[in-house]
Amino acid sequence: QVQLVESGGGLVQPGGSLRLSCAASGSIFIYAMGWYRQAPGKQRELVAVISLGGSTNYADSVKGRFTISRDNAKNTVYLQMNSLKPEDTAVYYCNAQKGVSVDYWGQGTQVTVSS
């Protein structure tokens, strides 16, 4: 089992940047990794995913502003968030997935975009 711990959230003004990190307790090279978010009153939604081979996919709402990356040597996944908007405010969760039966989640980190 892999434990995931997110960090890097906080309060930022519109137009600002944050970098989220997700540190895993074990090797992540066998997992597809992703970032999801959940705003108050809304369902959890996919933000970005990165495959074992490094291919990436993004929600339309964050394309061109967010970048997901992984460092398998450090067992860490990152989400660089630029040009942040108030609608990006949410709890951001890290996810590790292998196939359809292996699915791990972190505890989440709060991101608040407000002036």
C-alpha positions in Angstrom: 0.0 0.0 0.0 1.2 3.5 -0.8 0.5 6.5 1.4 0.3 9.9 -0.3 0.9 13.2 1.5 0.1 16.5 -0.3 1.6 19.8 0.5 2.0 23.3 -0.9 -1.5 24.6 -0.7 -2.4 28.0 0.7 -3.9 31.4 0.0 -2.9 33.2 -3.1 -4.2 36.2 -5.0 -5.7 35.9 -8.5 -3.0 35.6 -11.1 -0.6 34.1 -8.7 1.1 30.7 -8.6 1.5 27.7 -6.3 3.2 24.4 -6.6 1.7 21.4 -5.0 3.7 18.3 -4.1 2.6 14.8 -3.4 5.1 12.6 -1.6 4.5 8.9 -1.6 5.7 6.4 1.0 6.8 4.0 -1.6 7.8 3.7 -5.3 5.4 5.4 -7.7 6.9 4.2 -10.9 4.2 1.5 -11.4 1.3 4.0 -10.9 -0.4 6.5 -13.0 -0.6 9.6 -10.9 -3.2 12.3 -10.9 -4.4 15.5 -9.2 -8.1 16.0 -8.5 -10.0 18.8 -6.8 -13.2 19.3 -4.9 -14.8 22.6 -4.4 -17.5 23.2 -1.7 -20.8 21.8 -2.9 -19.3 20.2 -6.0 -18.2 16.7 -7.0 -14.5 15.8 -7.1 -13.1 16.4 -10.6 -10.0 15.5 -12.5 -7.4 18.2 -12.8 -4.4 16.4 -14.4 -3.0 13.0 -14.8 0.4 11.6 -15.8 1.0 8.1 -17.0 3.9 5.8 -16.2 5.6 6.9 -19.4 5.1 10.6 -18.7 2.1 11.3 -21.0 -0.2 14.0 -19.5 -3.8 15.0 -19.7 -5.5 18.0 -18.3 -9.0 19.3 -17.6 -10.0 21.9 -20.2 -10.3 24.5 -17.4 -6.6 24.3 -16.5 -5.0 23.7 -19.8 -2.2 26.1 -20.4 -2.1 27.1 -16.8 -1.3 23.9 -14.8 1.6 21.5 -15.3 1.8 18.0 -13.8 5.1 16.3 -13.5 6.6 13.3 -11.7 10.0 12.4 -10.2 10.0 8.7 -9.7 13.4 8.8 -8.0 11.9 11.0 -5.3 8.5 9.3 -5.3 6.9 12.7 -5.8 4.4 14.2 -8.1 4.0 17.9 -8.6 1.3 20.3 -9.9 2.5 23.7 -10.9 -0.4 26.1 -11.0 0.0 29.5 -12.7 -2.5 32.3 -13.5 -4.7 31.1 -10.7 -8.4 32.1 -10.7 -10.9 32.2 -7.9 -12.7 29.2 -9.5 -9.6 27.2 -8.8 -10.3 27.3 -5.1 -10.8 23.8 -3.9 -9.2 21.0 -1.9 -6.7 19.3 -4.1 -6.1 15.5 -3.8 -3.3 13.4 -5.1 -4.1 10.0 -6.6 -2.2 6.9 -7.5 -3.8 4.3 -9.7 -2.9 0.9 -11.2 -5.5 -0.8 -13.3 -9.0 -0.7 -12.0 -8.4 -2.3 -8.6 -5.6 -0.3 -7.1 -6.5 3.3 -6.1 -4.9 5.4 -3.4 -5.7 8.9 -2.2 -4.0 11.6 -0.1 -5.7 13.6 2.5 -5.9 16.7 0.4 -4.5 20.3 0.6 -6.6 23.5 0.5 -6.0 26.0 -2.3 -7.7 29.3 -1.9 -7.5 32.0 -4.6 -8.8 35.3 -3.3 -7.9 38.9 -3.1 
